[in-house]
Amino acid sequence: LLSVDKVIWVPNKDDKFSIGFAWQQWRTKWPTNQWAGLLWGHHSILEVSFNVWMASLGKLNSGDRLTIFGINIAPTCPLCGQIGKDHNHLFLQCPFSSKIWAAILGKCNVNWTCNSWNDWVGMVARDCKGKSLSTIIKKLGFYCTVYQFWLERNNRVFNKERKPEEVVLQSIICMVRYRCLALKNIKNSPTDDWFQQE
């Protein structure tokens, strides 16, 4: 009897080749970011998620990053006028941002406190797990706030337009409200009552 040669794919258990398995073998595997679930999902707003993803990586072109590229800008924060232009200052330590965060955290009934932007993002990601209405509102509250800070910063830098804190806060609340109105099949839990009353 003549034997026939057979091609086998050694890395696969059933010896059959598949594109998916080859991709998994050859690609570089990175650890999953703890905040990936915070940004992506059926509740997300893609433009906002992308912006907050860049902020979470520390890659938005804030003043400190522009300096690295040789672009000299004023050392002051466009939101408050104080010295500071990095992600920590813009999103956490700026008095403008702090007042708005206090209002948003109060509305979301959470007490997130951190001194570093990376710690803040990690803490929010750990706290916002699940698919209940309250979790979705916390996620939306977080990333709509970050998005509005970045929009306001850019408006002040490039358009020389300034919105008061109350207007930025109302924009955040409207973004969260309108996105929640568009969502369907949300799990309700007993802790969601106060969100529905807001």
N, C-alpha and C positions, 0 to 999 in steps of 0.2 A: 504494500500500500504506500501511496505517496502522501506525505504530510504537506499541508498547506501552511504557509507562513501566516501568522496572525499579528496584526499591529495592536499593541495594547498601550494604554496610557497609565504608566506606573504610579503617578501620584494619586490617582483616583482609585477608590476601593473596588469599584466594579469594572476597572480596566477600560472604561469608555471615556472618550474625550468629550469635554463640554467647554464651551467658551467661558461660561460662568465660573467653572472650577479653575480654568487656566488663569482667569483674571484674579481670582482669590489667591492663587499661588504666587503670582508675580508682582502684585501691587504692594506698595509699602503700606503697612497697617499702622495707623496712628491711634493713640488712645482716644476714646470718645470724650468730647468735652462735656463737663458737668452741666453746662448751660444750654446745650443743643435743644433739649426738650422745652426749654423756656421760650425759644424763639420760633421754632417751626412746628406747625400743626394746623388743624382745620380752623383754629381761632385766629391765626396770624394774618397780618396785613403785610404783603410781601415787601413793599418798599420800606416799610418801617422795620421789619425783621432784618432786612439787609443792612440798614443803617445801624441798628443796635448790634448786629453781628460784628460789624467793623469796630464799633465802640468797645464791644466786649474783648476784642483782640487788641485793643489799644491802637488801632490803625487809622482812625479818623485823622484828617489833616488839621489837628489842633496846632496852636502856636508852637509848642515844643517840637512837634514833628516837622513843621515847616522850617524851623531853624536848622534841623539836621540836613535838610536839602539846600541850605544856603539862602533861604528866603527870610529876610529880616522883616519882622513885623513888631508892632508895639508890644512891650512885655506885659501889658495889662489885659485883664479879662474883659471881653466886650460886653459881658452881662452885668458886671458890678464895678468895673473900673479899677479894681485892685490888682496887685501883682499876682500873676498866676495864669497859666494858659495851658496846663496839661489836663489829661482826662480826670484825674483826681479832683482838681480844682473845679473844672467846668461842670462836672456831674455831681459832685458831693459837697465841696467846701465853699463854693461861691455862695454868698448871702442870697442872691437871686434864686439859685437852685434850691438852697436849703428851705426857703419859705414855701416854695411850690411843693417840694418833697413832703414837708410837714403836712400840708393840706391833703395831698394824694394819699399818704400813709394813713392819715386819719379817716379818709373816706373808705379806704380798703381794710381798715381795722387791723393793721399790722404795725409792728414796731421793729423795723429793720434799722440797725445801726452798725456802721463800720467806718473805719478811717481810710480805707484803701478801696479804689475802684474795683480791683480784681476780687477782693474779699466780698465786696457788696454784691457783685454779679453772682459769685458762688453761693452766697447766703440766700439770695432771691431764688436761685435755681433749686436749692434744697427745699425751700419753703413752698414752692409752687409746683408740687407734683400732684397729678390727678387730673380729672376732667370735669369736676364739679363747676357750677357757675361761679362760686367764690374764687376758685383757683384761676379760672379764665379771666375774671375781672382783675385779680392781682397781677397776672402776667401782662394783660393789656395795660393796666395802670403803670407798670414798670416800663414797658418798652414804648408806650406812647409818650411818657414823660421824657425819656431819654431823647426820643425823636424830636419832640417839641423844643427841648433845650438846644439841640443841634440846629434846628430851623431858625430859632431866635438868634442864636450866635451868628449864623450865616447872614441873616437879614441885617443885623447890626454891622457886620464887617463889610458886606458887599453892597447893600442897598441903603445903608445909613438910616434904616427904619427901626424904631424901638416900640415894642409893645409893652404895656405894663404887666406886672405879674398876674393880675386878675384875668387879663385877656388870655395869656398863655395857659393859665390854670383852666379856664373855661374851654379852651381848645382841646386840652387833654381830656377833660370830662366828656366833651362831645364825641371825640374819637372813640373812646371806650364805649359810650352809650350806643352810638350808631353801629359799631362792630357787633356788639352783643345783640342788637335788634336783628341783625342779619344771620345770626347763628341759629341752627336748628338742632333738635335732638340733644339738648344739654341735660346731663344728669342733675337732678335737683336733690339737695340734701337739706336737712333741718337747719343747718347753719346759714343757708342762703337767704332766709327771710329778710334780713336787714338789707341785703344787696338789692332785693326787689323793691324795697320801700324807698330807696334813694332816688 
